[in-house]
Amino acid sequence: MGTAYHPASSRVTREDFVPAHIDADYVAALAGNPNTGKSTVFNALTGLKQHTGNWPGKTVSQARGYYRHQGRNIVLVDLPGTYSLLASSPEEEVARDFICFAQPDVTVVIVDTTCLERNLNLVLQVLEITPKVIVCLNLIDEAERKGLNIDVGQLSHKLGVPVVPTAARSGRGMTLLKDWISAIASGESSTQPRPVQYCEPLERAVERLERYLQHVYTNGLSKRWVALRLLEGDSAAIAAIRHYSLAGGKQGG
């Protein structure tokens, strides 16, 4: 079960992070486990063009930054480090809500290449929410020093999204990462993520719920993700879905 959800104090929208005076073409989110070098990637992408504060209604600190690439202005939102989006802490709740309800144009999931298997859990959870994902294989230099060889092409094929090796401290891979952020955010390139396949009874239940949800306004959320949260009985996620979907439905008439 998730933590109690308080929509009045913790609603997350794009407008909270992209002030009206900022000429932003796209919004990108950075997600990742703690100690994956996510902040180093953020700093390498944005340089000194950063703003820090707290997330709305939270004591959790947040940072956003800006950079320009290929003639486009990108706002980069650095999400709190989290191991999971099955929210059991304020940090996890913030990360989940931003990806789900602020709906960034692309989400970059930073993983530690030296312990890839453990980090892929978060990647798979994000892929259940949005297809617009890039996996950043950070600390690739440390992995190489340990003799680890990652088949980047095969990993990208298995996940169905771009995979970019980086060593953010030295700047390695940063230009390619920026290229992919622009391509996915703009729609110039598309992804074909492969969702986790569960046991047959669960998949049948998900399919039935998805059919029902076709008639329910979910404010752009993945019907599969909503179905999984309903089956799981995740009270915090369900409350958040209800709040944002109803709010969006009223706005959209």
C-alpha positions in Angstrom: 0.0 0.0 0.0 1.2 3.5 -0.8 1.4 6.5 1.5 -1.6 8.8 2.1 -2.2 11.1 -0.8 -3.1 14.8 -0.2 -4.1 16.3 -3.6 -4.7 19.8 -2.3 -1.1 20.1 -1.1 0.9 18.0 -3.7 -0.6 18.5 -7.1 2.1 18.5 -9.7 1.7 20.3 -13.1 4.1 21.4 -15.8 3.4 25.0 -14.9 5.0 24.5 -11.6 8.3 23.9 -13.3 8.1 26.0 -16.5 7.3 29.6 -15.6 5.4 31.6 -18.2 8.4 33.7 -19.1 10.5 30.7 -20.0 10.5 30.0 -23.7 10.5 26.2 -23.4 10.0 23.9 -26.4 10.1 20.7 -24.5 10.2 19.4 -20.9 12.4 16.5 -20.0 12.5 14.6 -16.7 15.6 12.9 -15.2 14.7 9.8 -13.1 17.0 7.3 -11.5 18.1 5.3 -8.4 20.2 7.2 -5.8 23.9 7.1 -6.5 23.7 6.6 -10.3 25.3 10.0 -11.1 21.9 11.5 -11.9 22.9 14.9 -10.5 26.2 14.8 -12.5 24.2 14.2 -15.7 21.9 17.1 -14.8 24.9 19.4 -14.2 26.6 18.2 -17.4 23.5 19.0 -19.5 22.5 22.3 -17.9 25.7 23.8 -16.7 25.0 26.9 -14.5 21.5 27.4 -15.9 19.7 26.0 -12.9 17.1 26.8 -10.3 16.5 25.0 -7.0 13.7 25.0 -4.5 11.1 22.6 -3.1 8.4 20.6 -4.8 4.9 22.1 -4.4 3.6 21.1 -1.0 6.7 19.1 -0.1 9.9 19.4 1.8 11.6 17.5 -0.9 14.1 19.6 -2.8 13.9 19.9 -6.6 16.0 21.3 -9.3 15.3 22.4 -12.9 17.7 23.5 -15.5 17.7 24.8 -19.0 19.8 24.2 -22.1 19.5 24.9 -25.8 20.2 22.2 -28.4 19.5 22.0 -32.1 17.7 25.3 -31.9 15.3 24.0 -29.2 15.0 25.2 -25.6 14.8 22.2 -23.2 13.7 22.5 -19.6 15.2 19.6 -17.5 13.5 18.6 -14.3 15.7 16.6 -11.9 13.4 14.1 -10.1 14.3 12.9 -6.6 16.4 9.7 -6.6 14.1 6.7 -6.1 14.2 2.9 -6.4 10.6 2.5 -7.3 7.5 4.4 -8.5 5.3 2.3 -6.1 5.2 5.3 -3.9 6.1 4.6 -0.3 8.0 7.8 0.4 7.6 11.5 -0.4 10.5 11.2 -3.0 8.8 8.3 -4.7 5.5 10.1 -4.7 7.0 13.2 -6.3 8.8 11.2 -9.0 5.6 9.1 -9.8 3.3 12.2 -9.9 5.6 14.2 -12.2 6.0 11.4 -14.7 2.3 10.4 -14.6 0.6 13.7 -14.3 2.9 16.5 -15.5 3.6 14.2 -18.5 7.1 15.4 -19.6 7.9 15.2 -23.3 10.6 12.6 -22.5 11.9 10.9 -19.4 15.5 10.0 -19.2 16.2 7.1 -16.7 19.7 7.2 -15.4 21.1 3.8 -14.5 24.4 2.7 -13.0 26.0 0.5 -15.6 28.1 -1.3 -12.9 24.9 -2.7 -11.3 22.5 -2.7 -14.3 20.1 -5.5 -13.3 19.1 -3.7 -10.0 18.5 -0.4 -11.8 16.3 -1.9 -14.6 13.5 -2.3 -12.1 12.8 1.5 -12.3 13.3 1.5 -16.0 10.5 -1.1 -16.5 8.2 0.8 -14.1 8.7 4.0 -16.1 8.0 2.2 -19.3 4.7 1.1 -18.0 3.7 4.8 -17.7 5.1 6.3 -20.8 6.8 5.1 -24.0 8.8 8.3 -24.4 11.8 7.0 -22.5 15.6 7.1 -22.9 17.9 4.9 -20.9 21.2 6.6 -19.9 23.9 4.0 -19.1 25.9 6.2 -16.8 29.2 5.3 -15.3 30.1 3.4 -18.4 33.8 4.2 -17.7 33.7 2.5 -14.3 31.9 -0.6 -15.9 34.7 -0.8 -18.5 37.4 -0.6 -15.8 35.7 -3.6 -14.1 35.7 -5.5 -17.3 31.9 -5.3 -17.8 30.8 -5.4 -21.5 27.3 -4.1 -22.2 25.7 -4.9 -25.6 24.0 -1.5 -25.9 22.3 -2.4 -29.2 20.8 -5.6 -27.7 19.6 -3.8 -24.6 18.0 -1.1 -26.7 16.3 -3.8 -28.7 15.0 -5.7 -25.7 13.6 -2.5 -24.0 12.4 -0.9 -27.2 13.9 2.5 -26.4 17.2 4.3 -27.0 20.1 3.4 -24.7 22.9 5.9 -24.5 26.2 5.1 -22.7 27.6 8.0 -20.8 30.3 9.0 -18.4 28.9 12.3 -17.2 31.9 13.4 -15.2 34.0 13.6 -18.3 31.2 14.6 -20.7 31.3 11.4 -22.6 28.0 10.7 -24.4 26.4 14.0 -23.5 25.9 15.3 -27.0 24.4 12.0 -28.1 22.1 12.1 -25.1 21.0 15.6 -26.1 20.4 14.5 -29.6 18.1 11.7 -28.4 16.2 14.0 -26.0 15.4 16.3 -28.8 14.4 13.5 -31.2 12.1 11.7 -28.7 10.6 14.9 -27.3 9.8 16.4 -30.7 8.5 13.1 -32.1 11.1 12.9 -34.8 12.0 9.5 -33.4 9.6 7.1 -31.8 10.0 4.2 -29.4 8.5 0.8 -29.2 8.8 -0.2 -25.5 8.1 -3.8 -24.6 6.0 -4.0 -21.5 6.6 -6.6 -18.8 4.4 -9.7 -19.4 2.9 -11.1 -16.2 1.3 -14.5 -15.6 -1.7 -15.3 -17.8 -4.4 -14.8 -15.2 -3.1 -11.3 -14.4 -2.7 -10.4 -18.0 -6.4 -11.5 -18.6 -7.5 -9.3 -15.7 -5.4 -6.3 -17.0 -7.0 -6.8 -20.5 -10.5 -6.7 -19.1 -9.8 -3.6 -17.1 -8.2 -1.9 -20.0 -11.3 -2.5 -22.1 -13.4 -0.9 -19.3 -11.0 2.0 -19.0 -11.5 2.9 -22.7 -14.7 4.6 -21.6 -13.1 6.4 -18.6 -11.2 9.7 -18.9 -7.7 9.1 -17.5 -6.1 12.4 -18.6 -3.7 10.7 -21.0 -2.4 8.1 -18.6 -1.5 4.6 -19.8 -4.6 2.5 -19.4 -2.4 -0.5 -18.7 -0.7 1.3 -15.8 -4.0 2.4 -14.3 -5.3 -1.2 -14.6 -2.2 -2.5 -12.8 -2.6 0.0 -10.0 -6.3 -0.9 -9.6 -5.5 -4.6 -9.4 -2.7 -4.0 -6.9 -5.0 -1.9 -4.7 -2.4 1.0 -4.6 -4.6 3.4 -2.7 -2.2 6.4 -3.1 -1.9 5.9 -6.8 -5.7 5.4 -7.2 -6.3 8.6 -5.2 -3.8 10.5 -7.4 -5.4 9.1 -10.6 -8.8 10.1 -9.5 -7.7 13.6 -8.5 -5.8 14.4 -11.7 -8.2 12.7 -14.0 -11.2 14.6 -12.6 -9.2 17.9 -12.6 -8.2 17.3 -16.2 -11.7 16.3 -17.2 -13.2 19.5 -15.8 -10.6 21.5 -17.7 -11.2 19.7 -20.9 -15.0 19.9 -20.5 
